Each structure stands twice: as C-alpha cells, then as structure tokens.
Amino acid sequence: MPSEAELHSRDVAEDSREKTWKGTSFIKELFLGNYRMDLMHDFPLDEPDRPEFLEWFAKFKAFLIEHVDPVEIDRTGEYPQHVVDGLRELGAFGIKIPKEYGGLGLTHPEYVRVMQLLGSYDCNVTALLSAHQAIGVPQPVKLFGTEELKQEYLPRCAKGAISAFALTEPAVGSDPARLETIATISEDGEHYLLDGAKLWCTNGTLAELLVVMARNPETGRINAFVVETEWPGVKIESRCRFMGLKALGNAVVSFDKVKVPKGNLIGGEGMGLKIALVTLNTGRLTLPAGTSGGIKLCLEICRKWSNARVQWGVPVGKHEAIAHKLADMAAATFALESTAMLLGDLADREGVDIRLEAAAAKEWNTTQAWHFVDEALQIRGGRGYETELSLRERGEAPLGIERMMRDSRINLIFEGSSEIMHLFMAREAVDKHLSVAGPLVDHRATIGDKIKALPRIAMFYAWWYPTRWLGWGRWPRYGEFGKLAGHVRFADRASRKLARTVFHGMAIYQAKLERKQMFLFRAVDIAMELFVLSAVVARAAKMKRIGHPGAESAQELADLFARNARRNVSRWFHEMWSNDDELKHKIGKQILAGRHVWLESGTMGVPYSEEQLRPPTVSEILEQRAKGLPAPSVEAPAQPEAQPEPAAV
Ligand SMILES: Cc1cc2nc3c(=O)[nH]c(=O)nc-3n(C[C@H](O)[C@H](O)[C@H](O)COP(=O)(O)OP(=O)(O)OC[C@H]3O[C@@H](n4cnc5c(N)ncnc54)[C@H](O)[C@@H]3O)c2cc1C
C-alpha cells in the first residue's frame, strides 16, 4: 500500500495532469493497439525555406562563427558580454515569441533547425536560449497569460530581458507537487507575498524575469507568477557549477516577502503546477533538436578520423569493431534527426496533441545521444578524452568530444529525468484502461465501486480485447514502403501486442501495476522504439518518393535502424515476463536496509550521515530565516566517518 505522502503527491500530480487531449497522438494510439502510420506517412521533409528565416539563419550562423568561441566559454565558465549583446541584437531571445509581440515568430520546424545548429556548436548558448524561451517567461505567458501580461512581458523578453523557470527546490525535484515556496495574499488583497527558495534556476544569475511556482497556503494549491529579479526581497544566494555547461548562469534564488502584483499571476489561482507541466511538455523541443545536431557532428568527426587514423596497417574505421560503431551511429543519427524534424512539424500541426511524442523524443534522443557521444569518444581513442585546449596546444585538431560529453550528460536529468519521462508516458499508456477499469486498480475503491464498474468494464473489453488479436499486419499491407514494408508490418503487429501486454499486466497486477515500474518502463521503451522506427521509415520512404539525392543511403540506414529497433522491441517483450525484477527489487531494498554494507569497507568512506545528505526543506529554510539565522548547511567533518562495520548477514 503506498504511503500517505506518496498518495498525496500522486493526487496533486494527477490533478494537474492535462486530462483532455487536444488532438490525435501517435503514441497514445499505439498504446491502445491502433497503429496510425497514416499520421507519419507524409513525412515533413521540406527544409524550412522562408526567405526571411533563411536570411536570419545565415546571420545567426555567421555570428556564431565570428563571435562565439565554445572552448573559451567552457574554459572561463562565462558568457562573454559581447555574445549576450550580439544574441540580443539578432533577436535570438525572441525566436519563439510571435511577431506581434516583437519576436521573430519562427515556426517550430525553424526553431528545430536553429537548435540543431546550436547543439552541434555550443551547448552553453543552447541552454541559455532554451531556458529563456522554451521554459522561461515567454512560454507560459504565451500559453496562459492575460493580454496585459503578454503586452508587458513578451516584448521585453523578445528584446533580450533574460528569463528563467523556477520550479525545483532543495527538497523537491522530480516531485514538484510537494513544493513549499509560499505565496500569501496580502492584507489589502492587491499582492501576493512570496517566501521561499528555488534551486538550480538556469539563467538565474542573468535573469531580469522569473516564472516562479509557489503554493497559496490558504488553498494549498500551486500558483505560477512572473517575478522581476529587481524587486525587493529577491536574492541570488549562490551560483551553481556543474560537470559540463560551465557557463550556465544557474542559481539558488531566495524570496523574502517579495510583493508580487496580483496581475502577475499566470493563468488563474491554482493553475501553477499544470502551467509548469504543460510548459515543460510543450517546451521539450530543444533537446531532441540539439542532440540531433550534436550527434551529426560526432558522425562527421568519426568518419573523418576513422579514415585518417591508421593503426595495424589500416584506417581504424576498417576494423570491424569500429565499422560497426560507425554504422550504428549513422543509423541512429538518421533516427535522431527524423524524430526532431517530425516533432517540430507536429508542434505546428492542427488537431495533434504532442505531449507524448515530445516526451518520447526528449527521452529517446537524449539517451541515444549520450550513448553515441560515448561511442565517438571511444572511436577517437585517447584524443576523445583529451580537452580541446590540450589538443590545440600539441598542434592537433581541437575536436570537442570531451566537452560534448560533459555537456550532454545533464540532458538525461533536466526538463524531466529519464525515469520521470518513463513514468509520465506510462501513466498515459494506461490512461484508457484507468478511465474504464479504474476502480479495479484503485487502492481506495470500495467493493461497491468495483461492482458498480463491472458492466462498463465488460462492455468495453468485450469489444476491445478480441480486436487486439485481430487486424492484419502482414503482406501485402504497407507495400508502398517497398523494402522497408516488413518493418512497418512489424510495428503494426507489435502495437497490438503492446496493447494486449499492458492489458494483461493490468489484469494480473491490478492495484500493484503502478508499482511495477520496470514492467511499465519496458512498455514505454517499446512504444518509443516503434515511434522512432515509424518516423525513420516514413522519412526514408518520403525521400524515395520525391527523388531526394540521399534516398538510397536513407533506405539503407533506415533498414539498419529498424533491424536494431526490432531486436530491442522483441527483447523487451520477452523481458516483460521473463526477468529478475523481483530479485533486483528485493536486493535494492536490502541495500537500503544495510544488509550488504560489508561490501563498502576498504575505502575512505563517505563522511556524511544519511540525515546530513537530506536537503533542507523550504519550511526549514523559512524557520531559520524567521530566527534571523542563515539557511541550514552541512558542515564538512574534520575526519572521515569510521568505515561501516560488516553487518550481520
Ligand atoms: C544543470 C541543471 C539545470 C537545471 N535547470 C532547472 C531550471 O531551470 N528550473 C528548475 O526548476 N529546475 C532545474 N533543474 C532541476 C532539474 O529539473 C531536476 O534536477 C530534475 O527535475 C530532477 O530532480 P532532482 O535532481 O532533485 O532528482 P530527484 O528528484 O532527487 O531524483 C533522484 C533520482 O531518482 C529518480 N526518481 C525520482 N522519482 C522517481 C520515481 N517516482 N520513480 C523512479 N525514479 C524516480 C530520478 O529520476 C533521479 O534519477 C536543473 C538541474 C540541473 C542539474
């Protein structure tokens, strides 16, 4: 049985979930066993070619070449002022802001192209622009703000008033429903008074404007506000530094009775968490695009290097192990780009809901990109591990795989960690089943609720379940995909199998299903892989149809990609029922309980207790503040803690 705290977090998250679908979703349908290849069929292949965009894009690229030195930005850990000013002059802080509010008003496919280019060059600048306009003030104000808020803030943002998104708190990361920063309505009812602290606010040190999520203590509900960093009581407490993204202006920001005008509430009372989640859902275009740019660059580096570097008498690329890596990298690059392009197009299409596709693209692309940066590093050997500055000093080409690796690791954590992306998609995977058979799997449903739901359940599944066995996913269907048709047929059959398997899981595990993360995560992995496979095949087919010069090469890469994907899908289906999940879960819990602690002896040990590792809550920070004391902090111990004694086994 879940704890009260777990149930509360889940209830609040559920309450803030977008429950209605704005349109069709390929992945939602896939989970239900409806394979909608028709949604992908006319793959968006056209390069953005509006003359106005091309002119701006050329200027932007020239600016990067002339004025942005990624190695220097990484070395100094700062954005040079001339870079920030130059980006402002180019209007780069208003890429996604509509023209009527002073922005460039680029389309999503155009935005994808810009972020792909940046992602191949400088991830620090990518993060600066993305945190500002994909999740910072422009996005929630554009989506939910009143006309007054739009008039006041969008033109400022477009001119380069940098903004940031403040949701995370020291004790609240993946579970924002528990956030504790508070916004109390003032006595005269004209203001909110904001108190609390936010952690890891990207652009926080540079920002004029913040979107802050805070709880109204009277209603317990979460609100979202536009807050100006100049206002009294807003303080940058410290700047956070990371493994990569060295120049990120990331900060701990505190709020001490900050007077926020009522008009700066975005989207109405209690809408804050929903706004945060929707902003993230629709803001997830940057990472798929940026990672596809990064891996395209890795491919070029690896192709050139694998030809140039001769070991054991032949170019290293001719050794089978490296040739395999190159082949997989090229196939995955085609897939990463296909996913980013498709998502950009879907974001601008009417009648389509992209929340699942955006999550899948974010999760799939960032995970693959991390893997292939690692492969690129391996192909470059020792030079992959060497910094650009060191390579340059020795007179060799300064290729930045090492920097790319440091910069790309965070992609699996921010804007929704890999685990949270899986949970989010898993929730949607079972959405239809919950809406029909919810009482059967709800801990809190009474026997009466369950009995009452039975006729509805019987009626739905009497039709739905048998039809998940029917349907033709074999020859001659999908003949228009030529040599790739077999892969589409596989995806068609697999989507029905996925729907059946999720249903079987629900029938077997019932209320325990929500705790069967690995079962659900594999279902999500299968759905993501089928989504990407379909995008890849649709793109290759379209290239062939229009006689694209790369069409033949694309067919080969799509074929290789689909073969790999099918193998993964088959493995995950198998592992859904044949696995060591129970054993691993048991041992994981034993580790928490200290059973295997003997294994940790023989090192210098971690000199902090578990209690010391627990980050302070905002309530604790506010309590200290009320006493006039600084926020709680962990003192470094003088001596390492004694090594653990072997526990009784
Ligand atoms: C460089 C950087 C920039 C950032 N920028 C911003 C920003 O601009 N604005 C902002 O608000 N936040 C920002 N963040 C915060 C970021 O979004 C969080 O790090 C992220 O949400 C994860 O939270 P956490 O780090 O507290 O991990 P935790 O929530 O503590 O999770 C720890 C681990 O447990 C996993 N986990 C948690 N819950 C579950 C679960 N239910 N099931 C399975 N696994 C689970 C997580 O995936 C993770 O692997 C930034 C963070 C970094 C490092």
The ligand as an SDF file (V2000), in Angstrom:
LIG
                    3D

 53 58  0  0  0  0  0  0  0  0999 V2000
   22.1430   21.8980  -14.6860 C   0  0  0  0  0  0  0  0  0  0  0  0
   20.7520   21.8890  -14.1650 C   0  0  0  0  0  0  0  0  0  0  0  0
   19.8460   22.8220  -14.6310 C   0  0  0  0  0  0  0  0  0  0  0  0
   18.5350   22.8300  -14.1410 C   0  0  0  0  0  0  0  0  0  0  0  0
   17.6780   23.8300  -14.5240 N   0  0  0  0  0  0  0  0  0  0  0  0
   16.4770   23.9500  -13.8770 C   0  0  0  0  0  0  0  0  0  0  0  0
   15.6330   25.0870  -14.1080 C   0  0  0  0  0  0  0  0  0  0  0  0
   15.9460   25.9700  -14.8980 O   0  0  0  0  0  0  0  0  0  0  0  0
   14.4910   25.1840  -13.3960 N   0  0  0  0  0  0  0  0  0  0  0  0
   14.0980   24.2370  -12.4970 C   0  0  0  0  0  0  0  0  0  0  0  0
   13.0430   24.3880  -11.8970 O   0  0  0  0  0  0  0  0  0  0  0  0
   14.8540   23.1260  -12.2870 N   0  0  0  0  0  0  0  0  0  0  0  0
   16.0420   22.9790  -12.9410 C   0  0  0  0  0  0  0  0  0  0  0  0
   16.8380   21.8920  -12.7010 N   0  0  0  0  0  0  0  0  0  0  0  0
   16.3500   20.8270  -11.8550 C   0  0  0  0  0  0  0  0  0  0  0  0
   16.0380   19.5610  -12.6310 C   0  0  0  0  0  0  0  0  0  0  0  0
   14.8690   19.7270  -13.3600 O   0  0  0  0  0  0  0  0  0  0  0  0
   15.9960   18.4300  -11.6040 C   0  0  0  0  0  0  0  0  0  0  0  0
   17.3390   18.0930  -11.3600 O   0  0  0  0  0  0  0  0  0  0  0  0
   15.2220   17.2470  -12.0640 C   0  0  0  0  0  0  0  0  0  0  0  0
   13.8720   17.5660  -12.0700 O   0  0  0  0  0  0  0  0  0  0  0  0
   15.4440   16.0370  -11.1580 C   0  0  0  0  0  0  0  0  0  0  0  0
   15.2620   16.3880   -9.8230 O   0  0  0  0  0  0  0  0  0  0  0  0
   16.3950   16.0290   -8.7530 P   0  0  0  0  0  0  0  0  0  0  0  0
   17.7060   16.3430   -9.3410 O   0  0  0  0  0  0  0  0  0  0  0  0
   16.0320   16.6960   -7.4830 O   0  0  0  0  0  0  0  0  0  0  0  0
   16.3110   14.4660   -8.6160 O   0  0  0  0  0  0  0  0  0  0  0  0
   15.4360   13.6380   -7.5670 P   0  0  0  0  0  0  0  0  0  0  0  0
   14.0100   14.0050   -7.7200 O   0  0  0  0  0  0  0  0  0  0  0  0
   16.0450   13.7660   -6.2320 O   0  0  0  0  0  0  0  0  0  0  0  0
   15.6250   12.1710   -8.1070 O   0  0  0  0  0  0  0  0  0  0  0  0
   16.8080   11.4000   -7.8960 C   0  0  0  0  0  0  0  0  0  0  0  0
   16.7460   10.1930   -8.8200 C   0  0  0  0  0  0  0  0  0  0  0  0
   15.5670    9.4310   -8.5310 O   0  0  0  0  0  0  0  0  0  0  0  0
   14.7590    9.2850   -9.7100 C   0  0  0  0  0  0  0  0  0  0  0  0
   13.3530    9.3230   -9.3150 N   0  0  0  0  0  0  0  0  0  0  0  0
   12.6960   10.3090   -8.6640 C   0  0  0  0  0  0  0  0  0  0  0  0
   11.4100    9.9720   -8.5040 N   0  0  0  0  0  0  0  0  0  0  0  0
   11.2310    8.7530   -9.0570 C   0  0  0  0  0  0  0  0  0  0  0  0
   10.1300    7.8780   -9.2010 C   0  0  0  0  0  0  0  0  0  0  0  0
    8.9230    8.1900   -8.7700 N   0  0  0  0  0  0  0  0  0  0  0  0
   10.3300    6.7110   -9.8410 N   0  0  0  0  0  0  0  0  0  0  0  0
   11.5440    6.3650  -10.3300 C   0  0  0  0  0  0  0  0  0  0  0  0
   12.6200    7.1530  -10.2080 N   0  0  0  0  0  0  0  0  0  0  0  0
   12.4750    8.3330   -9.5800 C   0  0  0  0  0  0  0  0  0  0  0  0
   15.1420   10.4650  -10.5740 C   0  0  0  0  0  0  0  0  0  0  0  0
   14.8680   10.2310  -11.9420 O   0  0  0  0  0  0  0  0  0  0  0  0
   16.6290   10.5680  -10.2980 C   0  0  0  0  0  0  0  0  0  0  0  0
   17.3040    9.6110  -11.0660 O   0  0  0  0  0  0  0  0  0  0  0  0
   18.1450   21.8610  -13.1910 C   0  0  0  0  0  0  0  0  0  0  0  0
   19.0540   20.8980  -12.7580 C   0  0  0  0  0  0  0  0  0  0  0  0
   20.3490   20.9210  -13.2070 C   0  0  0  0  0  0  0  0  0  0  0  0
   21.3180   19.9390  -12.6390 C   0  0  0  0  0  0  0  0  0  0  0  0
  1  2  1  0
  2  3  1  0
  2 52  2  0
  3  4  2  0
  4  5  1  0
  4 50  1  0
  5  6  2  0
  6  7  1  0
  6 13  1  0
  7  8  2  0
  7  9  1  0
  9 10  1  0
 10 11  2  0
 10 12  1  0
 12 13  2  0
 13 14  1  0
 14 15  1  0
 14 50  1  0
 15 16  1  0
 16 17  1  0
 16 18  1  0
 18 19  1  0
 18 20  1  0
 20 21  1  0
 20 22  1  0
 22 23  1  0
 23 24  1  0
 24 25  2  0
 24 26  1  0
 24 27  1  0
 27 28  1  0
 28 29  2  0
 28 30  1  0
 28 31  1  0
 31 32  1  0
 32 33  1  0
 33 34  1  0
 33 48  1  0
 34 35  1  0
 35 36  1  0
 35 46  1  0
 36 37  1  0
 36 45  1  0
 37 38  2  0
 38 39  1  0
 39 40  1  0
 39 45  2  0
 40 41  1  0
 40 42  2  0
 42 43  1  0
 43 44  2  0
 44 45  1  0
 46 47  1  0
 46 48  1  0
 48 49  1  0
 50 51  2  0
 51 52  1  0
 52 53  1  0
M  END
$$$$
